């Protein structure tokens, strides 16, 4: 049986801070609505306010992190394992029990994942102690946000077990740990940042470690959606959706990571998949086949952390002829509008239907950031969907989106109906540019009802535009824009093991990183 791509999130923290009544069932149901698997990252530290009585008005002071009391950990860990067992339905959705371990902060944070329930939370201080405990179980420990300062929650690669930590989380809500010199670096956390040399993913590979790469969200709190778009997702290559098959993929490093868009990546050296260690004599046949959800910008091939080949995709693909049927992608994104601190508003519902004449829908890929979304229903040439978006409150991104994939020819008619608005025309027109839908009349009525504003009082119409709900239909893209192959025969002589890996970037900034393939000289 050939491998499939299964999507999951291995890093959603909950029971954080003062969270006591965590609805694990809601978390799992929401994850199942758009993911194939998840791992609980039960949060074991407690943030203790330091002398709050000394804080002046308006200041919350700072907190000290330490282990939660043992009794609380035991009680909450029981709940976690009941939920992971109860929500696993092999073939449909898989949940692994796990927890976040920080120890004494000197070796870096790790997420402990167990293959099955029944193992404990180990309250030990050093990574060496943790590894010793985990060898008693089917377990892995995933390093994350590794590029923070070593010794201060960044990863100390001198303490590492490749069997127990087969891959690292190199991108999350914190940013990216691939290097310390990129726009996606660890800039977001005001306390833990910035990222620096020493604990980066590149530092690990340059040490000769055999370490795969994934992305996951590192979301903090039950109010956030597991696998929320833009904060990182993990791909696992496995023949079936079972704990056993996924676990085998984890241990073999048949995994990779994406920032948000579910970029399909098939990377091989001499026909062997990512994560493997192989021997080769002569030239190595390298192939990276990519299929994204937006127009591709480039594919980069690295050997020993140097880019040795680049496929630049922009400008080399063409739109299909009017009479040439093919596959297309169309992204609908919703959620712009008034903020939570501006008007008395709650979540906004979006109900719609997309029709394609003389065509059929193949897939609808969710790009969801918040709870409350509904899986899309596809029936030949009709896609029915419902989403909701919260008012902007400082958390980004807050928009939700769906990418529709369908077969049609450029002359086929598309018709979108969204909250009473209709947008239609030939597919070729949707390829020519993006379209904006804004609900002016609804906004006029809302501002009159809530604030008494009338159109006569507005000198400029952009007042209504700014406070109106808006949706964007991104330009439709042919499959040729989103798919590419990088082929290379590398005949550079090998005198030692070489590390090959691939990274991908789409035009919209979404990225993917493969796990490496290591090639040693034959004999």
C-alpha positions in Angstrom: 0.0 0.0 0.0 1.5 3.4 -1.0 1.8 6.2 1.4 -0.7 9.0 1.8 -0.3 12.4 3.3 -2.1 12.8 6.7 -2.3 16.3 8.3 -2.1 17.0 12.0 -1.0 19.2 14.8 1.2 17.9 17.6 1.4 21.0 19.8 -1.8 22.4 21.3 -1.3 23.5 24.9 -4.2 23.5 27.3 -4.8 23.5 31.0 -2.7 26.6 30.8 -2.5 29.3 33.4 -5.8 29.3 35.2 -7.6 26.9 32.8 -9.3 24.3 35.0 -12.5 23.3 33.2 -11.1 22.4 29.8 -13.5 20.9 27.3 -11.3 18.3 25.7 -14.3 16.9 23.7 -14.8 20.2 22.0 -11.1 20.5 21.2 -11.1 17.0 19.6 -14.3 17.6 17.6 -13.0 20.8 16.2 -9.7 19.2 15.3 -11.4 16.3 13.6 -13.4 18.7 11.4 -10.3 19.6 9.5 -7.4 17.4 10.5 -6.5 13.7 10.3 -4.6 13.4 13.6 -3.6 15.4 16.7 -1.4 15.1 19.7 -2.3 16.6 23.0 0.4 18.8 24.4 -0.9 19.0 28.0 0.8 21.9 29.6 2.6 20.8 32.8 4.1 24.1 34.1 2.4 26.6 36.3 2.8 30.3 36.0 2.9 31.7 39.5 2.4 35.5 39.9 5.3 36.9 41.9 4.2 39.1 44.8 1.1 40.5 43.0 0.5 42.8 46.0 3.5 44.8 45.0 2.2 45.6 41.5 1.0 49.2 41.0 -2.4 49.8 39.4 -2.5 48.8 35.8 0.5 46.4 36.0 0.1 42.7 36.3 3.7 42.1 37.1 5.5 38.9 36.1 5.2 35.2 36.7 7.6 32.4 37.6 7.3 29.1 35.8 7.6 25.8 37.6 6.0 22.4 37.7 2.4 22.2 38.6 1.7 20.4 41.8 1.9 16.6 41.3 -1.7 16.1 42.4 -3.0 18.5 39.7 -0.9 16.9 37.0 -2.1 13.5 37.9 -5.8 14.6 37.8 -5.5 16.5 34.5 -3.4 13.7 32.9 -6.1 11.2 33.5 -8.5 13.5 31.6 -6.1 13.8 28.7 -5.7 10.1 28.3 -9.5 9.5 28.5 -10.0 12.0 25.7 -7.2 10.6 23.5 -8.5 7.1 23.8 -12.2 8.1 23.4 -11.7 10.3 20.3 -9.4 7.9 18.4 -11.3 6.3 15.5 -8.8 4.6 13.3 -9.3 5.3 9.7 -11.1 8.5 10.5 -9.2 10.4 13.2 -6.3 9.6 15.5 -5.3 11.2 18.8 -2.1 10.6 20.7 -1.6 11.4 24.4 1.2 13.9 25.1 2.5 16.7 27.3 4.9 19.6 27.2 8.1 19.1 29.2 10.3 22.1 30.0 12.4 20.7 32.9 14.8 23.2 34.3 14.9 25.1 30.9 18.5 24.3 30.1 18.1 21.7 27.4 15.1 23.1 25.5 11.4 22.5 25.5 10.1 19.1 24.3 6.7 17.6 23.6 6.4 14.1 24.9 4.2 11.9 22.8 3.1 8.4 23.7 1.9 5.8 21.2 -0.7 4.7 23.7 -2.3 5.6 27.0 -0.9 4.3 30.3 2.4 6.1 30.6 3.0 8.8 33.2 4.1 12.4 33.1 7.7 12.4 34.2 8.5 15.4 36.5 12.2 15.4 35.9 14.5 18.4 35.5 17.0 17.4 32.8 16.6 16.0 29.3 19.0 13.2 30.1 16.7 12.1 32.9 13.6 12.4 30.6 15.2 10.3 27.9 16.1 7.6 30.5 12.4 7.5 31.6 11.0 7.5 28.0 13.1 4.5 27.0 10.6 2.4 29.1 7.8 3.3 26.7 6.9 3.7 23.0 7.5 7.5 23.2 9.1 10.4 21.4 10.1 13.8 22.5 9.8 16.6 20.0 12.1 19.7 20.4 10.4 23.0 19.6 11.2 26.7 19.2 14.8 25.4 19.2 16.5 28.7 18.1 15.9 30.6 21.3 19.0 31.1 23.4 20.5 27.7 24.4 20.1 27.3 28.1 17.1 29.6 28.1 14.5 27.3 26.6 16.4 27.0 23.3 17.6 23.5 22.3 21.0 22.2 23.4 21.9 19.9 20.6 24.7 18.3 22.6 22.0 16.5 24.6 20.0 14.7 21.9 18.8 11.1 21.2 17.9 10.5 17.6 15.8 7.5 18.4 13.6 9.4 21.0 13.7 12.7 19.1 13.5 11.7 15.4 12.3 15.2 14.3 12.0 18.8 15.5 9.3 21.4 15.3 10.9 24.2 13.3 7.9 26.5 12.8 5.0 27.4 15.0 3.2 30.5 16.3 6.6 31.5 17.7 8.1 31.8 14.3 10.8 29.7 12.5 13.9 28.0 14.0 15.4 26.8 10.7 18.0 29.6 11.0 18.3 32.9 12.9 18.6 35.0 9.8 15.2 34.9 8.1 12.0 37.0 8.0 10.0 34.1 9.7 12.4 34.0 12.6 11.5 33.9 16.3 10.3 37.5 16.6 6.8 37.1 18.1 7.4 36.3 21.7 8.5 39.4 23.6 10.0 37.4 26.5 11.7 34.5 24.9 13.0 36.1 21.7 15.0 36.6 19.6 16.2 33.5 17.9 20.0 33.2 17.8 22.7 30.8 16.6 23.3 27.6 18.6 19.9 26.0 18.7 18.7 26.4 15.1 17.7 23.5 13.0 20.7 24.2 10.7 22.9 24.0 13.7 21.6 20.5 14.4 22.1 19.3 10.9 25.6 20.7 10.8 26.4 18.6 13.8 25.5 15.6 11.8 22.3 14.8 13.6 19.7 12.8 11.7 16.7 14.9 12.4 13.4 15.4 10.5 11.4 18.6 10.4 7.8 19.4 11.2 5.6 22.4 11.9 2.9 22.6 14.5 0.9 25.5 16.1 2.1 25.7 19.7 -1.4 27.2 20.4 -1.9 28.2 24.0 -5.3 27.7 25.5 -8.6 25.9 24.7 -10.1 29.0 23.0 -7.7 28.4 20.0 -8.3 26.0 17.2 -6.0 22.9 17.0 -4.2 23.2 13.7 -5.2 26.8 13.2 -4.1 28.1 9.8 -0.8 29.9 9.5 0.7 28.6 12.7 2.1 25.4 11.4 0.9 21.9 10.4 2.6 18.5 10.3 2.4 16.1 7.4 2.9 12.4 8.0 3.5 9.9 5.1 1.8 6.7 6.0 -0.2 3.9 4.2 -3.3 4.3 6.5 -4.7 6.4 9.2 -4.0 4.3 12.3 -1.9 4.9 15.4 0.5 2.1 14.3 1.0 3.5 10.8 1.5 7.1 12.0 3.9 6.0 14.7 6.0 4.1 12.1 6.1 7.3 10.0 7.1 9.4 13.1 10.0 7.0 14.0 11.2 6.8 10.3 11.1 10.6 9.9 8.6 10.3 7.0 7.3 13.7 8.0 7.5 17.3 6.9 6.0 20.7 7.9 4.1 23.5 6.3 3.2 27.0 7.6 -0.4 26.8 6.7 -1.3 25.8 3.1 -1.3 22.1 2.7 1.5 21.8 0.2 2.0 18.3 -1.1 5.7 17.4 -1.2 7.2 14.2 -2.6 10.9 14.3 -2.1 13.2 11.3 -3.0 16.8 10.5 -3.6 17.4 7.4 -5.8 13.7 6.6 -5.2 14.0 6.6 -1.4 11.7 8.9 0.6 12.4 11.7 3.0 13.7 10.6 6.4 15.9 7.7 5.1 19.6 7.1 5.4 20.9 5.4 2.2 24.2 4.6 0.5 24.9 5.5 -3.1 27.7 5.0 -5.7 27.9 7.6 -8.5 25.4 10.3 -9.2 22.3 10.7 -7.0 18.9 11.0 -8.7 17.1 13.7 -6.8 13.4 14.6 -7.4 11.1 17.0 -5.6 7.5 17.0 -6.8 5.4 19.8 -5.4 1.7 20.6 -5.5 0.6 23.6 -3.6 -2.6 25.6 -3.0 -1.4 28.8 -4.6 1.0 29.7 -7.3 4.5 28.4 -6.6 7.4 30.8 -6.3 10.3 28.5 -5.9 11.7 25.1 -4.9 15.1 25.0 -3.3 17.3 21.9 -2.9 20.0 22.0 -0.2 23.0 19.8 0.3 24.8 20.1 3.6 22.9 23.4 4.2 24.0 25.0 0.9 21.4 25.7 -1.9 22.6 23.6 -4.9 19.6 24.0 -7.1 16.5 26.2 -7.4 13.4 25.9 -9.5 11.9 29.3 -10.1 8.3 28.8 -11.1 6.9 32.3 -11.6 6.7 33.3 -15.2 7.1 29.9 -16.7 3.5 28.6 -16.6 0.7 29.8 -18.8 -3.1 29.9 -18.5 -4.9 27.2 -20.4 -6.6 27.8 -23.7 -10.4 28.5 -23.5 -11.2 25.0 -24.9 -8.7 23.2 -22.7 -10.2 21.5 -19.6 -8.1 21.1 -16.5 -7.9 21.5 -12.8 -8.2 24.8 -11.0 -7.9 26.3 -7.5 -10.1 29.1 -6.1 -9.7 30.5 -2.6 -12.5 32.2 -0.8 -11.4 34.2 2.3 -13.8 35.9 4.7 -13.6 37.9 7.9 -12.6 41.5 7.3 -14.9 44.0 9.2 -15.4 45.9 12.4 -13.3 45.2 15.5 -14.4 43.9 18.8 -13.6 47.2 20.5 -15.6 49.2 18.0 -19.1 47.8 17.9 -21.3 45.4 19.9 -20.8 42.5 17.6 -20.1 38.8 17.9 -19.2 36.1 15.5 -20.3 36.7 11.9 -21.8 33.8 10.0 -21.0 33.2 6.3 -23.2 30.8 4.4 -22.7 30.1 0.7 -22.7 27.9 -2.3 -20.3 27.7 -5.2 -21.4 26.2 -8.5 -19.3 25.3 -11.6 -21.0 24.7 -14.9 -19.9 21.7 -16.9 -17.4 20.8 -14.2 -17.0 19.0 -10.9 -15.5 19.7 -7.5 -12.7 17.4 -6.4 -11.7 18.7 -3.0 -12.2 21.6 -0.6 -9.2 22.3 1.7 -9.9 24.2 4.9 -7.7 27.1 6.0 -9.4 27.7 9.3 -8.2 29.8 12.2 -11.0 29.6 14.7 -13.6 27.3 16.1 -17.1 26.9 14.7 -16.4 25.9 11.1 -18.4 23.4 9.1 -16.9 20.8 6.7 -17.7 21.6 3.1 -20.2 19.4 1.2 -19.3 18.6 -2.4 -21.7 17.2 -4.9 -20.4 17.1 -8.5 -20.6 20.8 -9.6 -21.9 22.2 -6.3 -20.0 23.1 -3.1 -22.0 24.1 -0.1 -20.3 25.7 2.9 -20.6 27.6 6.1 -18.0 29.5 8.1 -17.9 32.0 10.9 -15.4 34.7 11.8 -14.8 36.5 15.1 -14.5 40.3 15.3 -10.8 41.4 15.2 -9.4 41.5 18.7 -5.6 41.5 18.1 -5.2 37.8 17.3 -3.9 37.3 13.7 -4.8 35.8 11.4 -8.5 35.8 12.2 -9.9 35.3 8.7 -11.1 31.9 7.6 -10.8 30.5 4.1 -11.5 27.5 1.9 -9.6 26.5 -1.2 -11.8 24.8 -3.8 -10.3 22.4 -6.3 -12.3 21.6 -9.4 -12.2 20.3 -13.0 -13.6 22.6 -15.7 -12.6 24.4 -18.8 -11.9 28.2 -18.8 -15.2 29.0 -20.5 -17.2 27.3 -17.8 -19.5 29.5 -15.7 -18.8 30.0 -12.0 -21.4 31.3 -9.6 -20.8 32.2 -5.9 -23.7 33.0 -3.6 -22.5 34.3 -0.2 -24.8 35.8 2.4 -27.2 37.0 -0.2 -24.6 38.3 -2.7 -24.1 36.7 -6.1 -20.9 36.8 -8.0 -20.6 35.0 -11.4 -19.1 34.7 -14.8 -16.7 32.6 -16.9 -13.9 30.9 -15.1 -11.5 32.9 -17.4 -12.7 36.1 -15.8 -12.0 34.7 -12.3 -8.4 33.9 -13.5 -7.9 37.5 -14.6 -8.0 39.0 -11.1 -9.3 38.8 -7.5 -12.7 40.1 -6.5 -14.0 41.8 -3.4 -17.4 41.4 -1.9 -18.5 44.0 0.7 -21.8 44.4 2.3 -22.5 48.2 2.3 -26.3 48.0 2.8 -25.9 45.7 5.8 -23.3 48.1 7.2 -25.5 51.2 6.8 -28.3 49.5 8.7 -26.0 48.3 11.4 -24.3 51.6 12.1 -27.7 53.3 12.1 -29.1 50.8 14.6 -26.1 50.9 16.9 -24.9 54.5 16.6 -27.6 56.4 14.8 -25.3 57.2 11.8 -27.0 58.2 8.6 -25.5 58.3 5.1 -26.0 62.1 5.0 -23.5 62.5 7.9 -20.7 60.7 6.0 -18.7 62.9 3.7 -16.8 59.9 2.5 -18.1 56.4 1.6 -15.0 54.7 3.0 -16.5 55.0 6.5 -18.9 52.4 5.5 -16.3 50.4 3.7 -14.1 50.2 6.7 -16.9 49.0 9.0 -18.5 46.6 6.5 -17.9 42.8 6.5 -15.9 41.8 3.5 -14.9 38.7 1.6 -12.2 38.1 -1.0 -12.3 35.7 -4.0 -8.7 35.2 -4.8 -7.9 34.9 -8.5 -8.5 31.3 -9.8 -5.3 29.4 -10.7 -4.7 26.6 -13.0 -2.9 23.5 -11.7 0.1 24.4 -13.8 0.6 27.5 -11.5 0.6 25.4 -8.4 2.6 22.3 -9.4 6.2 21.8 -10.3 9.0 19.3 -10.3 12.7 19.8 -9.5 14.9 17.1 -11.0 18.7 16.9 -10.5 21.4 14.4 -11.0 24.0 15.3 -8.4 27.4 13.8 -9.5 29.5 15.7 -6.9 31.8 13.0 -5.4 30.9 12.0 -1.9 33.7 11.4 0.7 31.3 11.4 3.6 27.6 11.4 4.4 25.6 14.2 2.7 22.4 15.7 3.9 19.8 16.7 1.3 16.6 18.5 2.0 14.0 20.7 0.2 12.1 23.8 1.0 9.3 25.4 -0.9 7.7 28.8 -1.0 4.4 29.8 -2.7 3.7 33.3 -4.1 1.5 34.0 -1.0 4.4 33.3 1.4 3.2 29.9 2.6 6.1 27.5 2.9 7.1 23.8 3.3 10.2 22.1 4.6 11.0 18.5 3.9 12.7 16.1 6.3 16.2 15.4 5.0 17.5 12.3 3.2 21.1 11.3 4.1 23.3 9.7 1.6 26.6 8.0 2.5 29.2 6.8 0.0 28.7 3.1 -1.0 31.0 0.8 0.8 
